[in-house]
Amino acid sequence: MKKVVSLWLVLTVVGTLSAQPQCLMTARFDTTTMVIMTMPSGVETAVDDSVMLGEYGEYRLRAIVNKSDTMSLSFTLTEEVEMVNVNLSLSQSPFDTRQSVIFEVERYLTPLEDVEVVDCWYEKAADIVEPVFTVKNDSEDTLYGYWLPNYFWGWVEVLEDGVPVGKLIGRIDVNFVEGKPFVPKSSKAATIGSFRWGVRVGRDYRFHLLYYNRPQTRGARLVRETDTHRWFVSNKSWYHLTYDFFCGLEKAESR
């Protein structure tokens, strides 16, 4: 069985576009790893449990494993960036003396102006229903999904007084046949997970969907092998679309 240790850093931009960003970065990591961050001003610091980022510009993250093996990735914090997720995970297979290291940076961007969720529906009312969201693409770009290029699977947060209190991801299955592309001036269905995950009626929700305007795979690729580690790296941007809705007894009502 593989032994897995993960580090997750979440940076959330707070405030107006005219102000300097206030980004909270929280971290969890194993004692055998550390991350050194260089801020746009040139200040270098070790990543602790949390840190506020308040500068636009380029951030450089250097992952250090077992005090010696390192890999660096960078991202640029602009007004377009809503959130940055950084993942550093280690796994050890009993059939390999080397550790596999996955080092990922994902930026969530404000959605394209001409792409929006215009409807939410389900076939019949019940205590638990399976919403389907209609996404309209009025842009000039063909759009591509996060998990598979021609499928659009998101997740929902449960809201109480507008505050997220829970998250429903659904089941993801990437073994789907090739679908039709999401071409400009068309609409496409989006669901919670691959199989229309159900939600309970009578509650408020926020649907989240990631997409991009050019093809890209979400996985990390092998970039370096040493005597002790195999490094897999990913550094990508995704547009982040949200849609708040109330799941009523007869239909979903947009708020």
C-alpha positions as CSV (number, residue, x, y, z in Angstrom):
1,M,0.0,0.0,0.0
2,K,1.3,3.5,-0.8
3,K,2.1,5.9,1.9
4,V,0.8,9.4,1.0
5,V,1.6,12.7,2.6
6,S,0.0,15.9,1.2
7,L,0.6,19.6,1.5
8,W,-2.2,22.0,0.5
9,L,-1.8,25.7,0.2
10,V,-4.9,27.8,-0.4
11,L,-4.5,31.5,-1.4
12,T,-7.7,33.5,-1.5
13,V,-7.8,37.0,-2.8
14,V,-10.0,39.3,-0.7
15,G,-11.0,42.9,-1.4
16,T,-11.6,45.1,-4.4
17,L,-9.6,45.2,-7.6
18,S,-8.3,48.7,-6.8
19,A,-6.8,47.7,-3.5
20,Q,-3.7,45.5,-2.9
21,P,-4.6,41.9,-2.5
22,Q,-5.0,40.2,0.8
23,C,-4.4,36.5,0.2
24,L,-4.5,33.9,3.0
25,M,-2.2,31.0,2.4
26,T,-2.6,28.0,4.7
27,A,-0.3,25.0,4.6
28,R,-0.1,21.4,5.8
29,F,3.1,19.4,5.2
30,D,5.2,16.5,6.4
31,T,8.2,17.1,8.7
32,T,10.5,15.8,5.8
33,T,9.3,18.6,3.5
34,M,9.3,22.4,3.5
35,V,8.5,25.2,1.1
36,I,10.4,28.5,0.7
37,M,8.5,31.4,-0.8
38,T,10.0,34.4,-2.5
39,M,7.6,37.3,-2.8
40,P,7.5,39.9,-5.6
41,S,9.4,42.4,-3.4
42,G,12.2,39.8,-3.1
43,V,11.6,38.9,0.5
44,E,12.1,35.2,1.2
45,T,10.3,33.3,3.9
46,A,9.6,29.7,4.9
47,V,6.0,28.8,4.5
48,D,4.4,28.3,7.9
49,D,0.8,27.3,8.9
50,S,-0.6,30.5,7.3
51,V,0.6,33.7,5.8
52,M,-1.1,36.7,4.2
53,L,0.1,37.7,0.7
54,G,-0.4,41.4,0.0
55,E,1.5,42.0,-3.2
56,Y,0.7,41.7,-6.9
57,G,3.4,40.1,-9.0
58,E,5.4,36.9,-9.2
59,Y,5.7,34.5,-6.4
60,R,8.3,31.7,-6.4
61,L,7.8,28.5,-4.4
62,R,10.7,26.1,-3.8
63,A,9.8,22.7,-2.5
64,I,12.4,20.9,-0.5
65,V,12.1,17.2,0.2
66,N,14.3,15.3,2.7
67,K,16.4,18.5,3.2
68,S,18.2,18.2,-0.2
69,D,16.1,17.5,-3.3
70,T,14.3,20.7,-4.6
71,M,12.0,21.9,-7.3
72,S,10.8,25.4,-8.0
73,L,7.5,26.7,-9.5
74,S,6.2,30.3,-9.8
75,F,2.9,32.0,-10.3
76,T,1.8,35.6,-10.9
77,L,-0.8,37.1,-8.7
78,T,-2.9,39.6,-10.8
79,E,-6.3,41.2,-10.4
80,E,-7.7,38.4,-12.6
81,V,-6.7,35.7,-10.1
82,E,-9.3,34.8,-7.5
83,M,-7.5,31.9,-5.8
84,V,-4.3,29.9,-6.0
85,N,-4.0,26.3,-4.9
86,V,-0.6,24.7,-4.4
87,N,-0.3,21.0,-3.7
88,L,2.9,19.1,-2.7
89,S,2.3,15.4,-2.1
90,L,4.7,12.5,-1.5
91,S,3.9,8.8,-2.1
92,Q,6.0,5.6,-1.7
93,S,5.3,2.4,-3.5
94,P,6.5,-0.9,-2.0
95,F,7.8,-1.8,-5.5
96,D,10.0,1.3,-5.9
97,T,12.8,2.6,-3.7
98,R,12.1,6.2,-4.9
99,Q,9.4,8.5,-3.7
100,S,7.0,10.1,-6.2
101,V,6.6,13.9,-5.6
102,I,3.7,15.8,-7.1
103,F,4.1,19.6,-7.1
104,E,1.1,21.5,-8.5
105,V,0.1,25.1,-8.8
106,E,-3.5,25.9,-9.9
107,R,-4.8,29.5,-10.4
108,Y,-8.5,30.1,-10.4
109,L,-9.4,33.1,-12.6
110,T,-12.4,35.3,-12.9
111,P,-14.7,33.8,-15.5
112,L,-15.0,35.0,-19.1
113,E,-17.7,37.7,-19.4
114,D,-19.5,35.9,-22.1
115,V,-19.8,32.5,-20.3
116,E,-22.5,32.0,-17.7
117,V,-24.8,29.6,-16.1
118,V,-28.3,30.6,-17.4
119,D,-30.5,27.8,-15.9
120,C,-30.7,25.0,-13.3
121,W,-33.2,22.2,-13.7
122,Y,-34.1,18.7,-12.7
123,E,-36.7,16.3,-14.1
124,K,-39.0,15.8,-11.1
125,A,-39.2,16.9,-7.5
126,A,-38.2,14.7,-4.7
127,D,-36.4,15.0,-1.3
128,I,-33.1,14.6,-3.2
129,V,-32.8,15.8,-6.8
130,E,-30.0,15.8,-9.4
131,P,-29.5,19.3,-10.8
132,V,-28.4,19.9,-14.3
133,F,-26.9,23.4,-15.2
134,T,-27.1,25.0,-18.6
135,V,-23.9,26.9,-19.4
136,K,-24.1,29.4,-22.3
137,N,-20.9,30.2,-24.2
138,D,-21.4,33.5,-26.0
139,S,-17.6,34.0,-26.3
140,E,-15.5,33.5,-29.4
141,D,-13.6,30.6,-27.8
142,T,-14.1,26.9,-27.7
143,L,-14.2,25.9,-24.0
144,Y,-12.6,22.8,-22.4
145,G,-13.5,21.1,-19.1
146,Y,-11.4,20.5,-16.1
147,W,-11.6,16.7,-15.9
148,L,-12.1,15.8,-19.6
149,P,-12.0,18.3,-22.5
150,N,-15.6,18.0,-23.6
151,Y,-17.3,17.4,-20.3
152,F,-18.2,20.0,-17.6
153,W,-18.3,18.6,-14.1
154,G,-18.3,20.8,-11.1
155,W,-19.1,20.7,-7.4
156,V,-21.5,22.5,-5.0
157,E,-21.2,24.2,-1.6
158,V,-24.1,24.2,0.8
159,L,-24.9,27.7,1.9
160,E,-26.3,29.0,5.2
161,D,-27.0,32.8,5.2
162,G,-24.6,33.0,2.2
163,V,-21.8,31.3,4.0
164,P,-20.4,27.9,2.8
165,V,-20.9,25.1,5.4
166,G,-20.4,22.0,3.3
167,K,-19.1,20.7,0.0
168,L,-20.4,18.1,-2.4
169,I,-18.1,16.9,-5.1
170,G,-19.8,13.8,-6.5
171,R,-18.2,10.9,-8.2
172,I,-15.6,11.5,-11.0
173,D,-15.1,9.0,-13.8
174,V,-12.7,9.9,-16.6
175,N,-13.4,6.8,-18.6
176,F,-16.0,8.5,-20.8
177,V,-16.3,8.4,-24.6
178,E,-15.2,11.6,-26.4
179,G,-18.0,14.2,-26.3
180,K,-18.9,17.1,-28.5
181,P,-16.8,20.2,-28.1
182,F,-18.2,23.3,-26.4
183,V,-18.0,25.6,-29.4
184,P,-18.7,29.4,-29.4
185,K,-22.3,30.6,-29.4
186,S,-23.7,27.3,-28.0
187,S,-24.9,25.8,-24.7
188,K,-23.9,22.8,-22.8
189,A,-25.0,20.8,-19.7
190,A,-22.9,20.8,-16.6
191,T,-23.4,18.5,-13.6
192,I,-22.2,17.8,-10.1
193,G,-19.6,15.2,-10.8
194,S,-19.8,12.8,-13.7
195,F,-23.1,11.3,-12.7
196,R,-25.5,14.1,-11.7
197,W,-24.9,13.9,-7.9
198,G,-28.0,14.6,-5.8
199,V,-28.7,17.5,-3.5
200,R,-31.5,17.9,-0.9
201,V,-34.3,20.3,-1.7
202,G,-35.1,23.3,0.3
203,R,-31.5,24.6,0.7
204,D,-29.3,27.2,-0.9
205,Y,-26.3,26.1,-2.9
206,R,-23.4,27.5,-4.9
207,F,-22.3,25.6,-8.0
208,H,-18.6,25.8,-9.0
209,L,-17.2,25.0,-12.4
210,L,-13.7,25.1,-13.8
211,Y,-12.9,25.5,-17.5
212,Y,-10.4,27.0,-19.9
213,N,-10.3,28.3,-23.4
214,R,-7.6,26.0,-24.7
215,P,-7.0,22.3,-24.3
216,Q,-4.9,21.3,-21.3
217,T,-4.7,18.2,-19.1
218,R,-5.2,18.5,-15.3
219,G,-2.6,16.0,-14.3
220,A,1.1,16.5,-13.5
221,R,3.8,15.4,-15.9
222,L,7.1,13.7,-15.0
223,V,9.9,16.3,-15.4
224,R,12.8,14.9,-13.4
225,E,14.1,11.7,-11.9
226,T,16.8,11.4,-9.3
227,D,18.2,8.5,-7.3
228,T,15.6,9.2,-4.5
229,H,12.7,10.9,-6.2
230,R,10.5,11.2,-9.3
231,W,9.1,14.7,-9.7
232,F,5.7,15.3,-11.3
233,V,4.9,19.0,-12.0
234,S,1.8,21.0,-13.0
235,N,1.3,24.7,-13.3
236,K,-2.0,25.8,-14.8
237,S,-4.8,28.4,-14.9
238,W,-8.6,27.7,-14.9
239,Y,-11.5,30.0,-15.2
240,H,-13.8,29.7,-12.2
241,L,-17.5,30.1,-12.8
242,T,-20.0,30.1,-9.9
243,Y,-23.8,30.1,-9.7
244,D,-25.9,30.5,-6.6
245,F,-29.3,28.8,-6.6
246,F,-32.1,27.7,-4.3
247,C,-33.3,24.1,-4.7
248,G,-37.1,24.4,-4.4
249,L,-39.7,21.7,-4.4
250,E,-40.7,22.1,-8.0
251,K,-37.7,23.8,-9.7
252,A,-34.4,25.4,-9.0
253,E,-34.8,29.2,-8.6
254,S,-31.8,31.4,-9.3
255,R,-31.0,33.9,-6.6
